[in-house]
């Protein structure tokens, strides 16, 4: 038996050694070499063959997608179609698939070209002009499928391209089941609500009930429509949005009807029901009932709201764990993190390290970051000042098994501080939530830059500061940050704290002022939690406030500054 036990022990030890060897070997293998980077830099645009040779030499290169796209460009620009080789193009972008289809046409492969045109045409509206022009006089194969056309109407609506949406809608027959629904959505989005309502009332698409619910003014009919929506075959996202919008509105306008609407949600989603039931109990002063409901839930927000009630109403001590909004504002607890400076030497991939050492950051535009570890990708993007990508990769890397030093590096990456902000933790906290530090950010609503300033807001700020204003000024990072910082601090003076100023920055000062008048004011941090979680009827703003405040605590820790400014004082 001892002999057998010894063999088993040796086998286990050998297995551990093999595992450690595998882990070491796999982590030390680079996705990219120095020679590979140099060869990529020397590619000859006038020679399509040079790209084929690169792909043959480096078959799994992080540059693979870019090289294939450059190869397509090279073939078209040089006209050397005889040099073309089909090396597999599944991963290239739709833009280059349209170009690839052009090459197929030039080589007489009309069937393959058509298939590629149809593939791209059915997936996006971005290249319609090129595709239609390339097939001038013979576009029936693109528009013969009504499902494809219906999808293109929806793509256009989502991107607020309503002229394009109307064009594709005209290609659908009026008896198509989506025709009236899409027409209603276009009318609704362009402000023609009465005409939109007529379309929704006559549409057989279940999601039309969502828009009828939004447009309905009679609260009793609204509740009936909510029940009808929840009982329908509409997508769950429409049902949840409809329930939240209805409950949020009634919560601050009509509590008896709110309770009636809430009853219709009970059998649809128990978690959603409990969330709003707790809000109802808080708003009618039944705090013990609210605690009973919250204690049956296991979400961080339920625990945080319960702690706020215990402290504000029953005077009980707050004991919260974790680095989150609730523990920060209710206990004044600082984040339990360290911030360590990222450096090139921390990157394990040889090729990536070579790019960073030479400061050839532009080459990062051409690599496929999925080929690297999230940690390497995060450090590389941070050092290249590509903060939005760096934050994305750092968030992913935190979920991996990493050392404490690596964790400290990742927190520095997660909370970057571009020099234009001059270490101002308020504007940094807002910009991180607004744009993830993308200086070229442009929202669908027209907000611009780091601080996501709307043109009319920028014009208002410029008039106060005595500046000449042009919308293009907002693309200047210094002006953008200066105006955003001016505005958030102006709101802080008006509302008395960063959390309420953040709410006003997101939802508009007039709306928050009206809500505070109804609520009765926020004079403490427990009041803040109660206001945000049980009274603020805007889901996006609620999430926004929590993230901006949490950002503030992390930045105050990073710069060694007081976090008093992050809370209600």
Secondary structure, DSSP 8 states (H G I E B T S, - for coil): -HHHHHHHHHHHHHHHHHHHHHHHHHHHS-SS-HHHHHHHHT--TT-HHHHHHHHHH-TT-TTHHHHHHHHHHHHHHHT-GGG------TTS-HHHHHHHHHHHHHTT-HHHHHHHHHHHHHH-STTHHHHHHHTTT--HHHHS-HHHHHHHHHHHHHTT-HHHHHHHHTTS-TTSTTHHHHHHHHHHHTT-HHHHHHHHHT---TTHHHHHHHH---HHHHHHHHHHHHHSS--HHHHHHHHHHHHHHHHTT-HHHHHHHHHHHTTT-HHHHHHHHHHHHHHTT-HHHHHHHHHT--SHHHHHHHHHHHHHHH-------SSSHHHHHHH------------GGG---HHHHHHHHTT-GGGGGGS-GGGS-HHHHHHHHHHTT-HHHHHHHHHHHTTS---HHHHHHHHHHHT---GGGTT-HHHHHHHHHHHTT-TT-B-TT--BTTTTB-HHHHHHHHHHHT----GGGGGSHHHHHHHHHHHHHHHHHHHSSHHHHHHHHHH-HHHHHHHHHHHT---SHHHHHHHHHHT---HHHHHHHHHHHHHHHHHHHHHT--SGGGS--
